[in-house]
């Protein structure tokens, strides 16, 4: 059993509690022993297909139990898994294929038929999570249907991996047009998992609900958090219909519910939480964007027995901070204290630490700082700075914060998202948080658009909690009381549908800015 490798999370539970339910997907339960046996069979298939230690294997598909088995099967042969969202455009998929040169892909027939680039480049073998034949044949790559795995051995293959080898490469959007692959070794993943579990106090009695894409590290780590302690993971394809969430929480007696702020906004707008009793729910976690204080207060009112854990993290080190239980009332809008084993500093442009209350770039040190970017040594040196004297690597996050005297962190914004108006920086995050305090606003997004006089002007998109409950004049009047002159919007648009989201569930501010620019061009 490989206890110092990520697959050891599954193997340990398969040995210790083999019949415990590991995963529930579409009503289908799978115990730890069965999931481990399935992962072993996948490992043997990959080995027969020519996958060697340190090779890359793409996981390309929607959330499902077979993708989880594929993930552990990849690790069991010492290879590196690369999770990719199923809605990834072909151009971006082609870049990832060329960048990480996977030896094999785990996907389904529908996606294989939709993307002709699969089966080209370095790909030699394709494992289909479906039981149906694809409509087209791939050039140069063999494929196998899921049913073919039943003939393979259930004993574990020899992994041929070490703790400092890469378990995963997770592609994340950055300031450049192409995604960057964050290299995640086994050691860093295991440390982050244990540190987060220590804060959440997960145990084998917990049931975690995950509808966050496994290509997003927030979703991916729900597997590791559950399996480290022998909990049960309820896996959903997505949270595309948030109205189903209360039913899932109640049906499966869920104790831990991770979500992004936009999902909570839609849930609160639906008012379904007012009509369902959730006695088993123990905690909620939120990251990806700042969870508005007004939403926190309403969740507290509806679920007084539930602990809410706002968090901050980034793929380059997984998790940085969590608001401890019982501290939200004293530290409103904070994203918490550093995770156990994490050191943070807020620095100026000369990398000098600034005093409490001063805004600067957040720098993170700890055993969970990842190994850099795949095939991008220049950006790795810029963001991951190694100190030869201490042997530590400091991650320069590119995110701006201030820290209070007790060490609590407050997110201000990313350098690329600040709006430069009147020669001053406006934080969209802070403006959005204030707008969400206005009764009647369920969601708000703030973007900057070019302005010949101001440099950039503030544009606001809002989705109301009840259709027609506010007018543009109502919102502008409230903005005068809440916002400084440079923060006040020049344009407000009330949208009829929830704000657009990226694949990871975050509000798609890039798309909204494009819409704003097109509106200007039409004038």
MARLUM-929762 format. One record per residue (C-alpha): x, y, z; residue in three letters. Coordinates in steps of 0.05 Angstrom, whole numbers, padded with zeros to 5 digits, always signed. Example, Ala and Ser with C-alpha at 12.3 -4.5 7.8 and 13.67 -1.06 7.14 Angstrom:
2
+00246-00090+00156ALA;+00273-00021+00143SER;
//
This chain:
523
+00000+00000+00000UNK;+00028+00067-00022UNK;+00012+00112+00038UNK;+00057+00168+00015UNK;+00024+00173-00054UNK;-00044+00201-00071UNK;-00072+00132-00091UNK;-00057+00110-00020UNK;-00119+00149+00002UNK;-00163+00099-00035UNK;-00120+00038-00021UNK;-00119+00051+00054UNK;-00195+00056+00058UNK;-00204-00005+00013UNK;-00162-00045+00063UNK;-00190-00013+00127UNK;-00264-00005+00109UNK;-00274-00044+00044UNK;-00350-00044+00046UNK;-00360+00029+00064UNK;-00394+00069+00009UNK;-00340+00111-00024UNK;-00380+00145-00079UNK;-00452+00154-00099UNK;-00466+00174-00171UNK;-00535+00177-00203UNK;-00561+00133-00148UNK;-00507+00081-00159UNK;-00465+00064-00097UNK;-00394+00039-00101UNK;-00355+00015-00040UNK;-00281+00029-00029UNK;-00261-00042-00045UNK;-00298-00042-00112UNK;-00272+00026-00132UNK;-00201+00005-00115UNK;-00208-00059-00156UNK;-00235-00020-00215UNK;-00176+00029-00210UNK;-00128-00030-00210UNK;-00159-00057-00273UNK;-00152+00011-00307UNK;-00080+00012-00284UNK;-00067-00055-00318UNK;-00101-00031-00382UNK;-00058+00032-00383UNK;+00005-00009-00371UNK;-00014-00055-00429UNK;-00027+00006-00472UNK;+00045+00029-00461UNK;+00034+00082-00407UNK;+00097+00087-00365UNK;+00113+00124-00300UNK;+00113+00200-00309UNK;+00073+00196-00374UNK;+00012+00241-00377UNK;-00060+00216-00385UNK;-00118+00263-00399UNK;-00183+00257-00360UNK;-00233+00290-00407UNK;-00306+00286-00388UNK;-00361+00307-00340UNK;-00362+00287-00267UNK;-00377+00213-00260UNK;-00354+00154-00218UNK;-00316+00123-00276UNK;-00274+00186-00283UNK;-00255+00180-00209UNK;-00234+00107-00220UNK;-00194+00129-00280UNK;-00158+00182-00239UNK;-00134+00130-00188UNK;-00118+00080-00243UNK;-00072+00131-00275UNK;-00036+00142-00209UNK;-00029+00067-00197UNK;+00019+00062-00256UNK;+00060+00123-00234UNK;+00031+00167-00289UNK;+00004+00238-00283UNK;-00070+00254-00293UNK;-00091+00317-00329UNK;-00164+00335-00316UNK;-00198+00376-00371UNK;-00268+00404-00370UNK;-00316+00372-00420UNK;-00337+00440-00448UNK;-00266+00459-00465UNK;-00265+00489-00535UNK;-00227+00451-00589UNK;-00173+00504-00596UNK;-00157+00502-00522UNK;-00160+00426-00521UNK;-00110+00424-00579UNK;-00063+00469-00540UNK;-00066+00424-00479UNK;-00054+00362-00521UNK;+00007+00394-00553UNK;+00032+00422-00487UNK;+00029+00361-00442UNK;+00034+00307-00496UNK;-00010+00254-00462UNK;+00003+00181-00478UNK;-00071+00163-00466UNK;-00139+00194-00455UNK;-00198+00173-00412UNK;-00261+00202-00444UNK;-00329+00183-00472UNK;-00355+00168-00542UNK;-00392+00234-00548UNK;-00331+00277-00534UNK;-00288+00233-00578UNK;-00335+00244-00636UNK;-00339+00319-00622UNK;-00264+00332-00623UNK;-00224+00306-00682UNK;-00159+00328-00649UNK;-00166+00270-00599UNK;-00126+00212-00624UNK;-00074+00254-00659UNK;-00009+00283-00630UNK;+00021+00237-00577UNK;-00042+00198-00559UNK;-00033+00123-00568UNK;-00093+00095-00530UNK;-00163+00118-00510UNK;-00206+00088-00455UNK;-00280+00104-00464UNK;-00321+00112-00401UNK;-00383+00095-00443UNK;-00403+00026-00467UNK;-00420+00049-00538UNK;-00376+00050-00599UNK;-00354+00119-00624UNK;-00381+00140-00692UNK;-00311+00155-00720UNK;-00245+00119-00716UNK;-00183+00154-00690UNK;-00119+00156-00729UNK;-00060+00124-00695UNK;-00095+00110-00628UNK;-00128+00047-00605UNK;-00189+00050-00560UNK;-00224+00005-00511UNK;-00295+00005-00483UNK;-00306+00005-00408UNK;-00334-00066-00409UNK;-00267-00092-00433UNK;-00237-00077-00365UNK;-00274-00134-00331UNK;-00224-00184-00359UNK;-00164-00151-00327UNK;-00132-00167-00259UNK;-00156-00134-00195UNK;-00090-00134-00159UNK;-00052-00068-00159UNK;+00001-00055-00212UNK;+00070-00030-00191UNK;+00064+00046-00189UNK;+00137+00064-00199UNK;+00126+00134-00169UNK;+00156+00175-00112UNK;+00125+00230-00068UNK;+00159+00285-00108UNK;+00134+00259-00175UNK;+00076+00294-00208UNK;+00007+00267-00191UNK;-00030+00319-00232UNK;-00024+00376-00281UNK;-00082+00423-00274UNK;-00091+00476-00328UNK;-00114+00543-00304UNK;-00128+00608-00340UNK;-00077+00663-00328UNK;-00059+00732-00354UNK;-00037+00702-00421UNK;-00086+00677-00473UNK;-00063+00604-00466UNK;-00075+00564-00402UNK;-00018+00544-00357UNK;-00009+00475-00328UNK;+00004+00476-00253UNK;+00048+00417-00234UNK;+00022+00382-00171UNK;+00067+00330-00137UNK;+00038+00276-00092UNK;+00071+00307-00031UNK;+00038+00375-00039UNK;-00031+00346-00053UNK;-00029+00302+00009UNK;-00006+00360+00053UNK;-00061+00406+00027UNK;-00113+00351+00037UNK;-00093+00338+00109UNK;-00089+00413+00126UNK;-00159+00427+00099UNK;-00189+00366+00133UNK;-00158+00389+00199UNK;-00197+00454+00193UNK;-00263+00423+00169UNK;-00256+00365+00218UNK;-00281+00315+00167UNK;-00288+00243+00190UNK;-00312+00176+00164UNK;-00383+00195+00185UNK;-00386+00253+00136UNK;-00421+00255+00069UNK;-00395+00307+00020UNK;-00434+00333-00040UNK;-00394+00353-00102UNK;-00423+00382-00165UNK;-00361+00425-00178UNK;-00322+00402-00240UNK;-00265+00355-00225UNK;-00223+00396-00274UNK;-00227+00453-00222UNK;-00183+00437-00163UNK;-00239+00456-00114UNK;-00280+00399-00142UNK;-00221+00351-00150UNK;-00199+00357-00078UNK;-00268+00337-00052UNK;-00248+00267-00073UNK;-00183+00270-00033UNK;-00216+00302+00027UNK;-00269+00247+00030UNK;-00222+00189+00017UNK;-00169+00211+00067UNK;-00219+00201+00124UNK;-00263+00146+00093UNK;-00323+00191+00082UNK;-00375+00183+00027UNK;-00374+00228-00035UNK;-00440+00243-00070UNK;-00417+00262-00140UNK;-00462+00302-00187UNK;-00447+00317-00260UNK;-00453+00392-00244UNK;-00494+00443-00207UNK;-00526+00468-00272UNK;-00594+00464-00238UNK;-00582+00491-00168UNK;-00655+00480-00152UNK;-00639+00405-00145UNK;-00588+00418-00090UNK;-00635+00420-00029UNK;-00665+00352-00051UNK;-00595+00322-00057UNK;-00574+00350+00010UNK;-00634+00319+00044UNK;-00637+00253+00006UNK;-00564+00235+00019UNK;-00560+00264+00090UNK;-00503+00309+00066UNK;-00459+00338+00120UNK;-00410+00379+00078UNK;-00430+00424+00020UNK;-00376+00459-00022UNK;-00401+00512-00070UNK;-00383+00576-00106UNK;-00417+00643-00090UNK;-00459+00643-00154UNK;-00491+00577-00134UNK;-00508+00603-00065UNK;-00536+00666-00096UNK;-00584+00626-00140UNK;-00603+00581-00082UNK;-00621+00640-00039UNK;-00659+00673-00096UNK;-00700+00609-00105UNK;-00720+00610-00031UNK;-00719+00534-00031UNK;-00675+00532+00030UNK;-00732+00564+00068UNK;-00775+00503+00055UNK;-00728+00445+00069UNK;-00702+00417+00135UNK;-00628+00398+00133UNK;-00611+00371+00202UNK;-00550+00332+00178UNK;-00515+00390+00143UNK;-00455+00409+00185UNK;-00416+00459+00142UNK;-00414+00499+00078UNK;-00349+00520+00043UNK;-00343+00574-00009UNK;-00285+00596-00053UNK;-00273+00619-00125UNK;-00300+00688-00111UNK;-00315+00727-00048UNK;-00381+00705-00015UNK;-00419+00770-00002UNK;-00433+00785+00071UNK;-00507+00793+00057UNK;-00509+00721+00031UNK;-00471+00696+00092UNK;-00521+00730+00138UNK;-00580+00701+00101UNK;-00549+00631+00101UNK;-00538+00638+00176UNK;-00610+00657+00185UNK;-00636+00599+00145UNK;-00586+00547+00170UNK;-00566+00570+00241UNK;-00535+00503+00258UNK;-00489+00503+00197UNK;-00417+00530+00200UNK;-00398+00572+00139UNK;-00325+00569+00118UNK;-00306+00624+00068UNK;-00239+00605+00037UNK;-00186+00632-00009UNK;-00139+00592-00052UNK;-00108+00584-00120UNK;-00087+00524-00160UNK;-00014+00541-00150UNK;-00018+00521-00077UNK;-00089+00494-00071UNK;-00113+00529-00007UNK;-00085+00590+00030UNK;-00135+00611+00083UNK;-00201+00591+00117UNK;-00244+00631+00165UNK;-00245+00589+00229UNK;-00311+00567+00259UNK;-00343+00622+00301UNK;-00301+00679+00272UNK;-00345+00705+00216UNK;-00383+00754+00260UNK;-00318+00787+00283UNK;-00284+00787+00215UNK;-00337+00804+00163UNK;-00314+00797+00091UNK;-00249+00763+00111UNK;-00225+00700+00075UNK;-00193+00676+00139UNK;-00129+00657+00172UNK;-00073+00619+00138UNK;-00081+00544+00133UNK;-00041+00503+00184UNK;+00031+00499+00160UNK;+00023+00560+00115UNK;+00061+00626+00121UNK;+00035+00688+00086UNK;+00062+00758+00078UNK;+00033+00820+00043UNK;+00088+00857+00005UNK;+00098+00920-00036UNK;+00126+00925-00106UNK;+00197+00916-00078UNK;+00176+00851-00043UNK;+00180+00885+00026UNK;+00129+00866+00078UNK;+00077+00920+00091UNK;+00044+00936+00158UNK;-00027+00912+00176UNK;-00082+00948+00139UNK;-00038+00963+00078UNK;-00055+00933+00011UNK;-00002+00892-00024UNK;+00011+00828-00062UNK;+00001+00763-00023UNK;+00061+00717-00019UNK;+00052+00645+00005UNK;+00102+00595+00033UNK;+00088+00524+00055UNK;+00093+00450+00038UNK;+00033+00457-00009UNK;+00066+00508-00057UNK;+00066+00470-00123UNK;+00124+00455-00168UNK;+00112+00509-00221UNK;+00083+00511-00290UNK;+00091+00455-00341UNK;+00135+00476-00400UNK;+00137+00549-00376UNK;+00203+00562-00340UNK;+00198+00638-00348UNK;+00131+00644-00313UNK;+00153+00592-00261UNK;+00213+00635-00242UNK;+00169+00697-00237UNK;+00115+00667-00193UNK;+00153+00611-00156UNK;+00215+00644-00126UNK;+00265+00597-00094UNK;+00306+00620-00034UNK;+00373+00584-00035UNK;+00387+00603+00038UNK;+00324+00573+00067UNK;+00308+00523+00013UNK;+00237+00549+00011UNK;+00196+00569-00050UNK;+00154+00631-00044UNK;+00092+00636-00087UNK;+00077+00707-00111UNK;+00002+00701-00122UNK;-00011+00764-00163UNK;-00071+00775-00116UNK;-00077+00836-00073UNK;-00097+00834+00001UNK;-00092+00870+00066UNK;-00084+00836+00133UNK;-00111+00858+00200UNK;-00072+00857+00265UNK;-00099+00788+00283UNK;-00073+00759+00217UNK;-00140+00754+00181UNK;-00135+00764+00106UNK;-00181+00808+00063UNK;-00182+00799-00012UNK;-00180+00864-00053UNK;-00171+00840-00124UNK;-00124+00814-00178UNK;-00077+00862-00212UNK;-00108+00847-00280UNK;-00179+00861-00255UNK;-00169+00928-00220UNK;-00206+00985-00255UNK;-00162+01047-00265UNK;-00209+01106-00258UNK;-00191+01178-00243UNK;-00119+01154-00237UNK;-00138+01109-00178UNK;-00150+01034-00171UNK;-00221+01010-00161UNK;-00230+00939-00134UNK;-00288+00904-00170UNK;-00291+00854-00113UNK;-00304+00908-00061UNK;-00356+00943-00104UNK;-00392+00876-00118UNK;-00393+00860-00044UNK;-00425+00928-00028UNK;-00476+00920-00084UNK;-00497+00852-00057UNK;-00514+00885+00009UNK;-00571+00922-00026UNK;-00636+00887-00013UNK;-00662+00861-00079UNK;-00595+00846-00113UNK;-00579+00772-00117UNK;-00515+00777-00158UNK;-00471+00834-00183UNK;-00411+00837-00229UNK;-00367+00897-00240UNK;-00323+00908-00301UNK;-00282+00966-00327UNK;-00288+00993-00398UNK;-00243+01045-00433UNK;-00263+01117-00422UNK;-00230+01176-00457UNK;-00236+01221-00395UNK;-00234+01173-00336UNK;-00185+01122-00364UNK;-00235+01067-00347UNK;-00307+01073-00324UNK;-00345+01025-00279UNK;-00400+00982-00310UNK;-00446+00941-00267UNK;-00488+00880-00284UNK;-00540+00859-00233UNK;-00588+00800-00227UNK;-00646+00816-00180UNK;-00672+00770-00126UNK;-00743+00783-00151UNK;-00759+00806-00221UNK;-00778+00880-00222UNK;-00763+00892-00149UNK;-00715+00949-00165UNK;-00704+01000-00221UNK;-00640+01032-00247UNK;-00657+01094-00207UNK;-00665+01054-00143UNK;-00597+01022-00152UNK;-00563+01088-00170UNK;-00593+01121-00108UNK;-00566+01066-00063UNK;-00498+01070-00097UNK;-00492+01143-00077UNK;-00496+01122-00004UNK;-00451+01061-00009UNK;-00397+01078-00059UNK;-00345+01132-00066UNK;-00349+01177-00128UNK;-00295+01137-00166UNK;-00330+01071-00150UNK;-00399+01092-00173UNK;-00422+01059-00238UNK;-00429+01098-00302UNK;-00474+01044-00330UNK;-00520+00994-00296UNK;-00552+00937-00333UNK;-00606+00894-00300UNK;-00603+00824-00331UNK;-00663+00777-00334UNK;-00623+00713-00324UNK;-00567+00693-00275UNK;-00500+00723-00293UNK;-00458+00681-00341UNK;-00408+00634-00311UNK;-00343+00602-00330UNK;-00336+00526-00330UNK;-00313+00530-00257UNK;-00377+00566-00235UNK;-00345+00635-00228UNK;-00379+00696-00257UNK;-00351+00706-00327UNK;-00327+00778-00322UNK;-00288+00772-00387UNK;-00353+00757-00425UNK;-00389+00814-00390UNK;-00333+00863-00407UNK;-00338+00840-00480UNK;-00413+00854-00477UNK;-00400+00923-00449UNK;-00349+00938-00504UNK;-00399+00916-00557UNK;-00452+00962-00526UNK;-00404+01021-00531UNK;-00388+01005-00604UNK;-00462+01005-00622UNK;-00473+01074-00592UNK;
//
